[in-house]
Amino acid sequence: MRGGIAHYVALLYKHLKQKGHSVSVISFKRQYPKIFFPGKTQEDEGKELIQVQADPVLDTINPFTWIKAVLKIKKIKPGCVIFKYWMPFFAPCYAVIAFFASRVFKIKTCYICDNIIPHEKKIGDRVLSYMALKFIDFFIVQSESVKRDLLMFRPDALYTLVPHPVYEIFPDAVPKSDAREKLGIKEDNVILYFGLIRRYKGVKYLVLAMERIVKDTGARLLLCGEFYEDREEILDLIEKSSVKDKITLCDRFIPNEEVADYFCAADLVVLPYVSATQSGIVQIAYNYNKPVIVTKVGGLPEIVPDGKTGYTVEPEKPEAIADAVKKYFANKDKHDFESSVKAEKKKYSWERMVEAVEKCSNF
């Protein structure tokens, strides 16, 4: 596995172990059939930053592997089976495992929920969502918007709300000047978009905002992420832009060991999402003490206090993004955004998440 979910599991594993818990990880040998996966690879090709002893058993379209996972759980006899849940595609696999764990073996089950309702809605999502949630005893939600979605499907749900912890898995920060020299950046002002490029992430609105951003601030955009959707549209927008020489496109999945370079080179992270619940990218930015501009969708305003650790703007409005970037660079010498981020991110500790998992095991 690669990406934010894998990093999250590794960090939770690490912190649970540090608290003295015995932890077994059953992972995927294949998450998605190739026909459904838009990326280049489902494997993490970067340096492994936390050593996790995982048993790659599950194949989402092979029920025999689900039963194999059930038998492993029966043998381990854990106090609680914890699932990381983020889309209905996993419902059949998860429901079978949760049914046997909760109803047959009487083992407590818990979801850590990134999403209940997927960003890209498909036929059958509601039925699959009911299936996925049916046999779960306890839920950890990470934003108010996810809590509302959960209660829509499971009004009786036992849950606790704990914000998404900071991603502290990546390499330590490096001096901004060193990062910029390494990436060949000469501009004084640099903004960063980081993450997969999908329609719901609204990247086109940031590209459309760049003409005003460059006019007002002279900033360079680092646009870093592998295209899953809208490749031709985004490339065409960049090519037609009068400031295309101010846009650096890194069209690839950034390996773990390179993440620090991009965040440390930037002054500001911009996430122009059209829809969201929460964002792991905000938690990477906070790890490097970087302020963030987000849109007013889902749980994003909950974790980016407007005017404190960044700014919140209306979605799908390039002019609003440009105005917020301009405001940041106009105010960065007057307001200590870095200190505000350092104070804010104390809310997003792994200790709080571990306590929530312990609560699941003991309720």
C-alpha positions in Angstrom: 0.0 0.0 0.0 1.0 3.6 -0.5 -0.2 7.1 0.3 -2.0 8.6 3.3 -3.9 5.5 4.4 -0.7 3.5 4.6 1.1 6.3 6.4 -1.8 6.6 8.9 -1.8 2.9 9.7 2.0 2.9 10.2 1.8 5.9 12.6 -1.1 4.3 14.6 0.8 1.1 14.7 3.9 2.9 16.1 2.0 4.8 18.7 0.0 1.9 19.9 3.1 -0.2 20.3 4.8 2.7 22.2 1.9 2.5 24.7 2.6 -1.2 25.2 -0.2 -2.7 23.1 0.2 -5.8 21.1 -0.7 -4.9 17.5 -1.2 -7.2 14.4 -1.7 -5.6 11.0 -3.6 -7.5 8.3 -3.1 -5.5 5.1 -3.9 -5.8 1.4 -2.0 -7.6 -1.2 -4.4 -5.9 -3.7 -6.7 -3.1 -2.9 -8.2 -2.4 -6.3 -8.4 -4.4 -9.6 -6.1 -2.8 -12.1 -9.1 -1.7 -14.2 -10.4 0.4 -11.4 -7.1 1.9 -10.3 -6.1 5.1 -12.2 -2.6 5.4 -10.8 0.7 3.9 -12.0 1.2 1.5 -9.1 -0.6 0.5 -5.9 2.8 -0.2 -4.2 4.8 2.4 -2.2 8.1 2.7 -4.2 9.6 5.2 -1.7 11.7 4.6 1.4 9.8 2.8 4.2 9.9 5.3 7.0 8.3 3.2 9.8 8.9 -0.5 9.9 5.5 -2.3 10.2 5.1 -6.0 10.6 2.1 -6.5 8.3 0.5 -9.6 6.9 -0.6 -8.9 3.3 -3.7 -11.1 3.1 -6.6 -9.2 1.7 -7.7 -9.0 -1.9 -10.9 -6.9 -2.2 -12.3 -9.1 -5.0 -11.3 -12.5 -3.7 -13.7 -13.7 -0.9 -11.3 -16.6 0.0 -8.8 -14.0 1.3 -11.6 -12.5 3.4 -12.1 -15.8 5.1 -8.4 -16.2 5.5 -8.3 -12.8 7.4 -11.3 -14.0 9.5 -9.3 -17.1 10.5 -6.3 -15.1 11.4 -8.4 -12.8 13.6 -9.9 -15.9 15.3 -6.4 -17.2 16.0 -5.1 -13.9 17.3 -8.1 -13.2 19.5 -7.6 -9.4 19.7 -9.5 -7.1 22.1 -10.6 -5.1 19.1 -10.5 -5.2 15.4 -9.8 -1.7 14.0 -10.6 -0.9 10.3 -9.5 2.1 8.4 -12.6 3.0 6.4 -12.8 5.5 3.5 -15.1 4.2 0.7 -18.0 1.9 0.0 -15.9 -0.2 -2.4 -14.6 -2.1 0.6 -18.0 -2.8 2.0 -18.4 -6.5 1.0 -14.9 -7.4 2.3 -15.2 -5.4 5.5 -18.7 -6.5 6.2 -17.8 -10.2 6.1 -14.8 -9.7 8.4 -16.7 -7.5 10.8 -19.7 -10.0 10.9 -17.5 -12.9 12.0 -15.4 -10.8 14.4 -18.4 -9.0 16.1 -21.3 -11.5 15.8 -19.5 -14.9 15.8 -16.3 -14.4 17.8 -17.7 -11.6 20.0 -14.7 -9.4 19.3 -15.3 -5.6 19.4 -15.1 -3.9 16.0 -14.2 -0.2 15.3 -14.0 2.0 12.2 -11.6 4.9 12.0 -13.6 6.9 9.4 -12.0 9.1 6.8 -15.3 9.3 4.8 -18.7 7.8 5.0 -20.0 9.2 1.8 -17.4 9.1 -1.0 -16.2 12.1 -2.9 -17.1 10.7 -6.2 -20.6 9.2 -5.9 -21.6 6.0 -7.8 -24.7 3.9 -8.2 -24.9 1.5 -5.2 -23.0 3.6 -2.8 -25.9 3.9 -0.3 -26.5 0.2 -0.2 -22.8 -0.6 0.2 -22.5 2.0 2.9 -25.3 0.4 4.9 -23.5 -2.9 4.5 -20.2 -1.6 5.5 -21.5 0.0 8.7 -23.9 -2.7 9.8 -21.6 -4.9 12.0 -19.4 -2.2 13.5 -19.6 -1.6 17.3 -17.8 1.7 17.6 -16.7 4.6 15.3 -14.0 7.1 15.4 -14.9 10.1 13.2 -12.4 12.9 12.4 -14.7 15.8 11.6 -18.2 17.1 12.2 -19.1 16.5 8.6 -18.2 12.8 8.8 -20.1 12.5 12.1 -23.2 13.9 10.4 -22.8 11.4 7.5 -22.3 8.5 10.0 -25.5 9.4 11.9 -27.5 9.6 8.7 -26.7 5.9 8.1 -26.4 4.7 11.7 -28.5 7.0 14.0 -27.7 4.6 16.9 -23.9 4.7 16.3 -21.6 4.8 19.3 -18.8 7.2 18.3 -16.2 9.6 19.4 -14.8 12.6 17.4 -11.0 12.9 17.3 -9.4 15.2 14.7 -7.1 13.6 12.1 -3.6 13.6 13.7 -0.5 15.3 12.2 1.5 13.2 9.7 4.8 13.1 11.5 6.1 10.2 9.4 8.1 12.2 6.9 11.7 13.4 7.0 12.7 16.3 9.2 12.4 19.9 7.9 15.3 21.3 6.0 16.1 25.0 5.6 13.9 26.8 3.1 16.9 28.0 1.1 18.3 24.5 0.8 15.0 23.1 -0.4 14.6 25.8 -3.0 18.1 25.4 -4.3 17.6 21.6 -4.6 14.3 22.2 -6.6 15.8 25.1 -8.7 13.4 27.7 -7.3 14.5 31.4 -7.4 11.3 33.2 -6.5 10.8 34.8 -3.1 7.2 33.6 -2.9 6.2 30.0 -3.4 2.9 28.2 -3.0 2.3 24.4 -3.0 -0.5 22.1 -4.1 0.3 18.6 -2.9 -1.6 15.4 -3.4 -3.4 13.3 -6.0 -5.0 15.3 -8.8 -8.7 14.4 -8.9 -11.8 16.3 -10.0 -13.1 16.9 -6.5 -9.8 18.5 -5.4 -10.4 21.5 -7.6 -6.9 21.9 -9.0 -8.2 23.7 -12.1 -9.4 26.6 -10.0 -5.9 27.1 -8.6 -4.4 27.0 -12.1 -7.0 29.6 -13.2 -6.1 31.7 -10.2 -2.4 31.8 -11.1 -2.5 34.9 -13.4 -3.9 37.1 -10.6 -1.6 35.4 -8.0 1.5 36.1 -10.1 0.4 39.7 -10.9 -0.1 40.4 -7.2 2.7 38.4 -5.6 5.1 37.0 -8.2 4.7 33.6 -6.6 5.7 30.3 -8.2 3.2 27.3 -7.9 4.6 23.9 -7.2 1.9 21.6 -8.5 2.8 18.1 -7.1 0.8 15.0 -7.6 -0.1 12.1 -9.8 -3.0 12.6 -12.1 -5.9 10.3 -11.5 -8.4 12.5 -13.5 -8.6 15.6 -15.6 -5.0 15.3 -16.9 -5.7 16.8 -20.4 -7.9 19.6 -19.0 -5.3 20.7 -16.4 -2.4 20.4 -18.9 -4.4 22.5 -21.4 -5.1 25.2 -18.8 -1.4 25.4 -17.9 -0.4 25.6 -21.5 -2.9 28.4 -22.2 -1.9 30.3 -19.1 0.0 33.6 -19.6 2.1 32.6 -16.5 2.8 29.0 -17.3 6.5 29.7 -16.7 5.5 30.2 -13.0 3.9 26.8 -12.7 6.2 23.8 -11.9 4.3 20.6 -12.5 5.6 17.4 -10.8 3.3 14.8 -12.4 4.1 11.9 -10.2 3.5 10.4 -6.8 6.1 12.1 -4.6 8.2 9.5 -2.7 8.3 9.7 1.1 11.9 10.8 1.2 11.2 13.8 -1.0 8.2 15.2 0.7 10.1 17.5 3.0 11.8 19.2 0.1 8.5 20.4 -1.4 6.9 21.5 1.8 10.0 23.2 3.1 10.5 25.1 -0.2 6.9 26.5 0.1 5.7 29.4 2.1 2.0 28.4 1.8 0.0 25.3 0.9 -3.2 25.8 -1.1 -5.9 23.1 -1.3 -8.8 24.3 -3.6 -11.1 21.3 -3.0 -14.6 21.2 -4.3 -15.6 18.7 -1.7 -13.9 17.2 1.3 -14.3 15.7 4.8 -10.9 16.3 6.2 -7.5 16.4 4.5 -4.3 14.5 5.4 -2.5 17.1 3.3 -3.3 19.8 5.9 -1.8 17.5 8.5 1.4 17.2 6.5 1.6 21.0 6.1 1.1 21.4 9.9 3.9 18.9 10.5 6.2 21.3 8.6 4.6 24.4 10.3 3.1 25.6 7.0 -0.1 27.7 6.8 -2.8 26.5 4.5 -5.5 28.0 2.3 -8.5 25.7 2.1 -12.1 26.0 0.7 -15.2 26.1 2.9 -16.2 22.5 2.3 -16.6 19.5 4.7 -14.4 19.6 7.8 -11.7 21.8 6.3 -12.7 25.0 8.1 -12.6 23.0 11.4 -8.9 22.5 11.1 -7.8 25.8 9.4 -9.0 28.7 11.6 -9.5 31.6 9.2 -6.9 34.3 9.6 -4.9 32.2 12.1 -3.3 29.2 10.5 -4.3 30.3 7.0 -7.4 31.3 5.2 -10.7 29.7 4.1 -12.3 30.7 0.8 -15.4 29.8 -1.2 -15.0 26.7 -3.4 -14.8 26.9 -7.2 -13.8 30.6 -7.2 -10.3 31.3 -8.6 -10.6 35.0 -7.6 -11.2 34.0 -4.0 -8.1 31.8 -4.0 -6.0 34.6 -5.6 -7.2 37.1 -3.0 -6.4 34.8 -0.1 -2.9 34.1 -1.5 -2.4 37.9 -1.9 -3.6 38.5 1.7 -1.2 35.9 3.1 1.9 37.4 1.5 0.7 40.9 2.4 0.3 39.8 6.1 3.0 37.3 6.6 5.4 39.8 8.2 2.6 41.1 10.4 1.2 37.8 11.6 3.3 34.9 12.8 1.5 32.1 11.0 4.2 29.6 11.9 3.7 30.1 15.6 -0.1 29.9 15.1 0.3 26.6 13.3 2.6 25.2 16.0 0.0 26.1 18.6 -3.0 24.8 16.5 -1.4 21.4 15.7 -1.2 20.5 19.4 -4.8 19.5 19.0 -3.9 16.9 16.5 -1.8 14.5 18.5 -1.5 10.7 18.1 -1.9 10.4 21.9 -5.6 11.5 21.5 -6.1 8.9 18.7 -4.6 6.2 20.8 -6.8 7.1 23.7 -9.8 6.9 21.4 -8.8 3.4 20.2 -8.3 2.3 23.8 -11.8 3.6 24.5 -13.1 1.5 21.6 -11.5 -1.6 23.2 -13.0 -0.9 26.6 -16.5 0.5 26.0 
